[in-house]
């Protein structure tokens, strides 16, 4: 009888350990907050001549806002490109894609002539987690299938950081996606532009550099969104930039959505970066919604409504496309911010 009891207890312990393992692994291959940052610092440790990690600010809850600077030795005067991600705390695929781009640049700099040519022409700043408090909050709610998606999306003040930038001009279309002054909204703009330390830190970072192009990675629309342009010439430049990206996508080619006459300012980062700093900035939505809906239904948790289970597939689809878009922007701009005379606000 004693042996049966011991065997029974052993089976129970095994089941409990497996349940605990599944709970800890409830986001599949996505890393914890600490694992994600350990990966970033490992990249610097293993490539000290090519990679520099720095902090450009702190979040509401005093977590570091980190950049990864990738530059060939002696490349200080090369044009500066930026890849940013995870401004919404629960959009972890953006973080995975941004860090994958960093790995691609560093690890293939000698083996791939195209990567070598990019590093000969520009330097890169990767900001892989613009909202670390939201990332951490998403992890805390990993075992709650009823977790409120919109709350993990925002920062620790409950503000959608990507609606907290100033409007370059008047909002011409009153739609919910454009931001809300309701604190309960998932797109709450905050009390005023740059009220949040995360958005203010992005502003200060860009102001301190000479960024000519930026990709801000989101999920889950499978679409490229340039800023609201001020005319057809502006739209043509962005469409040319994004055609280079879609041409490089092996699995799913995203459309570019741009129609300046009917678009509206919304407090998003790409509008502010373009009009205030001349950055060819694009909102890049990974993972088309049609795939996300099926996956969420199957895996239940709201996390899976915005993050693909097969990370590698979507990284492969978008990683080189990000670099192709930046290369096209370099060719379009000569590696310099768009002159102010070409970015005057025009609403219609």
N, C-alpha and C positions, 0 to 999 in steps of 0.2 A: 504493500500500500504506500509505504514511504517513497519507493522508487517511482510509483505512478504520480505521486504528488510533485516530486522533484521534476519529473518529465513535463507535467502539466505546467508548472511554474516556468520551466525553461521555454516552453512553447509560447506562453503568455508574454514573457520578456522579449522573445524574438519578435512577436507581432507588434508589441509596443515600440520596439526599436525601429522596426520598419515603418510604422506609422510616423514616428518622430522624424525619421529620415525623409519621408515623403513631405512632411510639413515643412521641414527646412529646405526642401527642394521644390516647393510648390510653384516656383517661378522657373522651373526647368533649368536651362543652362545660363540663365541670367545671374550675374554676380550680386552678392550683398554689397552694401555701401563700402565696407572696409575692403572687400576683395577688389572692387572696381578701382579704388584709389591705389591699392597695392600694385595693381597691374600698371597703372600710370607711372608710378615711381620706379618700377622695375625697368621700364623702357628707358628712363634716364640713366639708371645705374649701369645698364648694359651698353649704352651708347653715349657716353659723356661728351664726346666731341661733336655730336650731332643733335642732342636733345637737352633742353633746359626746361625744368619745371619751375613755375613761379606762381605767386598768388596775386590776384588783382583786386581782392576785396574779401568781404565776409558776408554770409547770409544773415537773415533775421536771427537765427539761432547760433550765430557765430561759427558756422562751418566754413571752411576755406573755399573760396572761388578760385579754381586752379586753371592755368593755361599750360599747354605743352608747346614749346617753341622748337620747331624743327628747321634747321638751317645748315647748309654745308659750311665747313670752316672757312672763314673769311667772307661770308655772304651777307654781312651786315647792311650793305646798301642795296640789296636786291628788293624788288617789289614785295609787299606784304599781303598775303591772302589769309582769310580766316574761315575756319569751320567750327560752328557752334552747335550745341545740342542740349536736349533735356531741359529746355526752359519750362516745359511742363513736366512736373515731377514724376509722372507715371508713364512717360513715353520713353521707356528704356531702350527700345530699338535704336533710337537716335543716338544715345550714348554708345551703344555697341558699334554703330556705323562710324561715328566720329573717331573712336579709338582704333577701329580697323583701318581707317585711312592713315592714322599715325603709324601703325605697324607697317602698312604697305610702303610708306615713304622711307621708313628707317631700314626695314629688313630687306628691301629690294633695290636699294640705292646703287648697288654694284652689279646685280644680276639682271636687271631690267633696264635697257637703254632709254625707254620712255620715262621711267621714274627718274633716272639720272638726269635726263634733259629738263624735267620739271624742277628739280633741285638746283640745276644750273641757272634757272630763270627766275625763281622766286623763293621766298621763305614762307613758312606756314605757322600760323597760330591756331592750335586746336583747343577750344574751350568745351570740354566734353560733358560738363554737368553745370548748367547755368542755374539750376535750382536744387542744390543738395538737400535742403530741408524736405522738399517734396519727394525726392528720391528715397530719403530715409523713412518718411511717412508711408510711402508705398510699400516698402519692405515690412514695416511694422504690421501692415494690414494684409499680409500675404495669406493668412489662414481664414480670413473673413470673406466669405463669398458674397456677403451683402455690403461690402465696403463701398462707400460712395466715391465713384470715379472722379467727380468734379472736385472733391476736397483734396485728393492726392495730386490733382493737376496743379493746384495753386501753391503759393508759398506759405510760410508759417503765419503770415498776417491774413491769409485767405484771399490774396490778390492774385489774379492772373498776370504774371509778369509780362506776358506778351500782349497785354492790353494796357500796360502802364507807361508806355512811351508817349511823348507829345504828338498831337496831330499836326502834320505839316500845313494842313488847311482844314477848312470846315468839313465836318462829316456830312455827306450829301445823301446817303442812304441810311435809313434807320432800320437796321436789321440786327437780330440778336447776336449774330456772329461778330458784329463790329464792336462789342463791348457793352457793359452795363454798369450803372451806378448803384445797382442793388448788390449788397455784400453777399447775398445768398446765391447770386448767379455764378456759374462756373467761369464766366468771363468778366468778373468784377474788375473794373479798371483801377480801383484804389482811390484814395481821397484826392490825389492830384498826380500829374505826370512826374515820374522819377521819385515817387514817394517811397519806393522800396529799395533797400540797399543793393539788391541784385541788379535791377535795371540801371541804377545810378552807377554801379561798378562797370557795367557794359559800356555805358556812355563814356566814362572816364578812360576806360581801356582804349576804345576806338579813337577818342580825342588825342590820346598820347601816341598813337601810331599813324601810319599812312596807308591804311587798308584800302586796296582798290576793289576787292571783291569778297563776298561773304556768302556762305551757305549755312542756313539755320535749319537744322534737321528736326522734323516732327513726325508724327504718325496720326492718322492712318488713311489718308485720302489717295495715295498713289498719284500725286499731282505736283507740278511745279507752280508756285505762285510768286511772280515778281511783284515789286511794289506797284501801287497805283501810279501809272506813268502820267506824264504831262503832254503826251502827244504820240503820234504814230512812229516817229523816229526813235523815241525812247523804247517803245514796244518792240520795234524791229531788232534793236540791239539785244534786248533781253531774250527774245525768241531765238536769235542766233546763238546766244550763249547756251540756252537750254536744249537746242537741237543737238549740240555737241554732246550734251549729257545723255539724251535719249538714244542717240546713235551708239552709245557705249553700253547700254543696258541689255544684257543677254536674255533675260527672262520676261520682264514686264516693262514696257516702254510707257513712261508717264506723259500725259499731255501737259502743255503749258497753258494756264488759264490767265488771260490778260485782255481786258477790254476797258481802256482807260476812261471812256466816256461814261460808263455806268458803274465803274468801281468806286469805292468809297474809302476814305482813311478810317482806320480802326484802332490806332494806338499800337500797332504791331511794329516789331523791330525793323523789318526790312524797309518800311516807309521812312522811318526816322534815319536809318543809316544812309539811305539814298539821298534824301533831301538835305540833311544837315551836314553830311560828311562825304557825299559823292561816291558812296560804296555801291558797286553792282551787287546788291543784296537780294537773295532769293529765299523764300520759305519753301523748303523741300519736304514733302509729305511722303514718307515711306509706307509700303504695305497697303495696297488698295482695300477699300472698305468692304468689297464683296467677299474677300478672303477673311477679313476680321470678323464679320458677322457670323459666319459658319463656325469659326474657331471658338468664339465666345460661347456660342450655343453648346458646343461639345465640351469645353473645359470649364464652363460655369463662371469662374471668377471674372470680374470686370477687367482685370489686368489684361486678359487675353483678348479683349475687344480692341486693343491698340498695339499689342506687341506680338509679332509672329513667333510661333513655337519653333520654327525652323530658322534660327538666326542666320546660319551660314548661307542659306539660299538667298536671303534678302540682302545680306552684306555683299555677296557676290554680284547681285543685280545692281547695286548702287555705289559700291566703293570706288571703282574706277570712273564711274560716271561723274561723281563729285569732282574728281581731279580733272576730268575732261572739261567740265563747266568752268572751273577756275582757269584752266589753260585758255579756253575760248575768251573769257573775260580779259585775260592778259593781252591777247591779240587785239581785242576790240579797243581797249583803253590805253595800251602801251604800258600797263602796270601803274597807272596813276589814277587817283580819284577823278570822277567825272567833273569837269569844270562847272562852276556855279551857274554860268550863263545857260547851260543845258539842263538845269534842274530847277528852274523856276516853277512854282506851283501853278497849275492850270486845272481847274475843276471839271470843265466841260469842253 
